[in-house]
């Protein structure tokens, strides 16, 4: 999310999370568009998520304090120790990983105690935001007891496939580019339909 009117319109749909990207190389870099006062009026039932990539701990804390963000989503090479520091500081920590056919979920064991959630996105040379899906049957290899967000090119057309995912640890669906009319601007009508259908099914 970036733009004030769009943020409010999406917030009125009462999603569980609203994400704001604080990675300068992203086309959705939001820090110069956000209004801290507006974000403070968003319902407390909606978790505000700050998305960061290899950012300094001090900077993450400063940005989250300014915009009253309590959940951090980390898309870089952050270590378990780094995640633990954020968790100990009171943040909900979502650590993202790019998935492909060579990914070993067992390597995530070292993150289990220092994160609240994982996020599984499509592995690319960038840090997410590709709009592409990975093969969701790879999730059958996931057996760690930490809930995860599913991300990566999800659209309205994927509801039936999402229902086929049997993992008890699937916690949330992260949508972005497939629900945009332009970069950073969400299609409220499409999101409304998606949210209603997801909640009806789950």
Order of alpha helices (4+ residues) and beta strands (2+ residues): alpha-beta-alpha-beta-alpha-beta-alpha-beta-beta-beta-alpha-beta-beta-beta-alpha
